[in-house]
Structure formats: structure tokens, C-alpha cells
């Protein structure tokens, strides 16, 4: 074998590991998607969350934070996409079931916005959480940046919607010895 071919072989052996450092098309798309999310103020987390002993949320959670001046929702609501042959909670709407929280937490306007939001989610979205500080959806990131541009104004409207007032116990009766 001539020295030229030895040199070519050595160059291939040296340079081939560097080709593995190049991001795949999916990785490039995820970078663009997460950058768009960051630009819109959406927090992306990749940690799993254990809801119950047999129920764990996995994938990427895209979280919108409630604006500081917006009223906080007085509770927590968790919806999961229905799976055939497996029921984990009460049916919420077509294709979604409620595993945590009470429907009474939401006003009618919030319920309509949430139902609309659920219709916009991609097929790989499998959970939605709505709490006092955030609204999140869990998915496997198979969409594109256009999806976030569609969801963002809907979520902003959901988070800005007035909440149902929480009844507060009358403490003056308790302090005065009443029941």
C-alpha cells in the first residue's frame, strides 16, 4: 500500500469521530424549537414528574408562567390524554381525562379556553397541568416553532382570565369563640 493511502486512512480515522459531533436534523429542530420557546418566555424542562405511584409524566414540559399581576388560580388541574383500555380519571373532554383537580376551579370562560387549547395540541402531547403559577403541557417535541406561535396567545388569554374566587373562612367568629 502506498504512503498516500496510509495517509488517507489515517485522516479518515482521525476525522470520523468528529462527524459524530455534528447534530442530527432532529437535534437541530429541537434547538430551534427550544430557542423559540425561550424567546416567547416559555420554560422548557426535561425532568420527569411523579404524580402517583403508577403515574409519571415524562417528556418535555413547556411551561408558561402566570404574570405577576394576574390572579392566581386557586388550585391545581392535571389532564392526561386518554389511552385505549386504560382509565386513570374522569373524562374531561374528547380524548382527555382529569386525574387531579376539580372542574369547579375553573370559570366557564377558563373552561372554554382550556378546551380550545386542548384541540390545538399536537398528537404527541400527553399531559396538561394548570396550577397557581404555571400552565404546562407535556409532549415529545414532534412539532415545530409554528405550534408555539399558535399556542402562545391562547395560553396568555387563559392566564389573564379572572379566576373563581376562593371562599375564605370567617376567622372573626372563631376568634370570638363562635363556631
C-alpha positions as CSV (number, residue, x, y, z in Angstrom):
1,X,0.0,0.0,0.0
2,X,1.4,3.4,-1.0
3,X,2.0,6.1,1.6
4,X,-0.8,8.1,0.1
5,X,-3.4,5.5,1.0
6,X,-1.9,5.2,4.5
7,X,-2.3,9.0,4.8
8,X,-6.0,8.8,3.6
9,X,-6.8,6.0,6.0
10,X,-5.2,7.9,8.9
11,X,-7.1,11.1,8.0
12,X,-10.4,9.1,7.9
13,X,-9.7,7.5,11.3
14,X,-8.9,10.9,12.8
15,X,-11.8,12.8,11.3
16,X,-14.6,10.3,11.5
17,X,-15.2,10.8,15.3
18,X,-15.7,14.5,14.6
19,X,-18.6,13.7,12.3
20,X,-20.5,12.2,15.3
21,X,-20.3,15.6,17.0
22,X,-22.4,17.2,14.3
23,X,-26.1,17.5,15.4
24,X,-28.7,15.4,13.7
25,X,-31.6,17.1,11.9
26,X,-33.9,16.3,14.9
27,X,-31.4,17.8,17.3
28,X,-31.2,21.0,15.1
29,X,-35.0,21.2,15.1
30,X,-35.2,20.8,18.9
31,X,-32.7,23.6,19.3
32,X,-34.8,25.9,17.1
33,X,-38.0,24.9,19.0
34,X,-36.5,25.5,22.4
35,X,-35.0,28.8,21.3
36,X,-38.4,29.9,20.1
37,X,-39.9,28.8,23.4
38,X,-37.2,30.8,25.3
39,X,-37.9,33.8,23.1
40,X,-41.7,33.6,23.9
41,X,-40.9,33.3,27.7
42,X,-41.8,29.6,27.9
43,X,-39.7,27.5,30.2
44,X,-38.7,24.1,28.9
45,X,-38.0,21.3,31.5
46,X,-36.8,17.8,30.6
47,X,-37.3,16.2,34.0
48,X,-40.0,13.6,34.8
49,X,-42.6,14.3,37.4
50,X,-44.2,11.6,39.6
51,X,-47.9,12.2,40.1
52,X,-48.9,8.9,41.7
53,X,-47.1,5.6,42.4
54,X,-48.2,4.3,39.0
55,X,-48.3,7.6,37.1
56,X,-45.2,9.5,35.9
57,X,-45.1,12.4,33.4
58,X,-42.2,12.1,31.0
59,X,-41.0,14.1,28.1
60,X,-40.5,17.8,27.7
61,X,-42.7,20.2,29.7
62,X,-43.3,23.6,28.2
63,X,-44.4,26.0,31.0
64,X,-45.9,29.4,30.7
65,X,-45.5,31.4,33.9
66,X,-48.5,33.4,35.2
67,X,-47.8,37.1,35.0
68,X,-47.2,38.7,38.4
69,X,-50.2,40.9,38.2
70,X,-52.6,38.1,37.1
71,X,-54.8,36.4,39.6
72,X,-53.6,33.0,40.8
73,X,-55.8,30.0,40.1
74,X,-56.9,28.6,43.5
75,X,-55.9,25.0,42.9
76,X,-54.3,22.5,40.5
77,X,-55.7,20.7,37.5
78,X,-54.0,17.8,35.6
79,X,-55.4,16.3,32.4
80,X,-53.9,13.3,30.6
81,X,-54.6,12.2,27.1
82,X,-56.9,9.1,27.1
83,X,-55.2,5.8,26.4
84,X,-57.2,2.9,25.0
85,X,-58.0,0.3,27.6
86,X,-56.7,2.4,30.5
87,X,-58.8,4.8,32.5
88,X,-56.9,7.0,35.1
89,X,-59.6,9.6,35.9
90,X,-62.8,11.2,34.9
91,X,-63.4,12.1,31.3
92,X,-62.8,15.8,30.7
93,X,-63.4,16.3,27.0
94,X,-63.0,14.1,23.9
95,X,-59.6,12.5,24.2
96,X,-58.6,13.9,27.7
97,X,-59.3,12.8,31.2
98,X,-58.9,14.6,34.5
99,X,-56.6,12.9,37.0
100,X,-56.2,15.8,39.5
101,X,-58.2,18.8,40.5
102,X,-61.9,19.7,40.3
103,X,-63.7,21.2,37.4
104,X,-65.3,23.7,39.7
105,X,-61.9,25.5,40.0
106,X,-62.4,27.0,36.5
107,X,-64.9,29.6,35.4
108,X,-66.9,29.0,32.3
109,X,-64.6,31.2,30.2
110,X,-61.5,29.4,31.5
111,X,-63.1,26.0,30.7
112,X,-63.8,27.1,27.2
113,X,-60.2,28.4,26.7
114,X,-58.8,25.2,28.1
115,X,-61.0,23.1,25.8
116,X,-59.8,25.2,22.9
117,X,-56.2,24.8,24.0
118,X,-56.6,21.0,24.1
119,X,-57.8,21.0,20.5
120,X,-54.6,22.9,19.4
121,X,-52.2,20.5,21.0
122,X,-50.2,18.1,18.8
123,X,-50.9,14.3,18.8
124,X,-47.8,13.6,21.0
125,X,-48.9,15.9,23.8
126,X,-49.9,13.7,26.7
127,X,-50.5,15.9,29.7
128,X,-51.6,19.4,30.7
129,X,-51.1,20.9,34.1
130,X,-52.6,24.2,35.3
131,X,-51.7,25.4,38.7
132,X,-51.5,28.7,40.6
133,X,-48.2,29.7,39.0
134,X,-47.9,27.9,35.6
135,X,-49.7,26.3,32.7
136,X,-47.8,23.4,31.2
137,X,-48.1,20.8,28.5
138,X,-46.0,17.7,28.3
139,X,-45.1,16.3,24.9
140,X,-42.3,14.6,22.9
141,X,-41.5,17.7,20.9
142,X,-42.6,16.5,17.5
143,X,-44.0,19.9,16.4
144,X,-42.3,23.0,15.0
145,X,-42.0,26.6,16.1
146,X,-45.3,27.5,14.4
147,X,-47.1,25.4,17.0
148,X,-45.7,27.6,19.8
149,X,-46.8,30.8,17.9
150,X,-50.3,29.4,17.8
151,X,-50.4,28.3,21.4
152,X,-48.8,31.3,23.0
153,X,-51.7,33.8,22.6
154,X,-54.2,31.2,23.8
155,X,-52.2,30.5,26.9
156,X,-51.7,34.2,27.6
157,X,-55.5,34.6,27.4
158,X,-56.0,31.6,29.7
159,X,-53.6,33.0,32.3
160,X,-55.1,36.5,32.2
161,X,-58.6,35.3,32.6
162,X,-60.2,36.2,36.0
163,X,-60.3,33.2,38.4
164,X,-63.2,31.9,40.5
165,X,-63.0,33.5,44.0
166,X,-62.0,31.2,46.8
167,X,-64.3,31.2,49.8
168,X,-62.4,32.2,52.9
169,X,-63.5,31.0,56.3
170,X,-64.7,33.7,58.7
171,X,-62.0,33.9,61.3
172,X,-63.7,36.6,63.4
173,X,-66.3,34.0,64.6
174,X,-63.5,31.6,65.6
175,X,-61.6,34.2,67.5
176,X,-64.7,35.4,69.3
177,X,-65.4,31.8,70.5
178,X,-68.1,31.1,67.8
179,X,-68.1,28.1,65.6
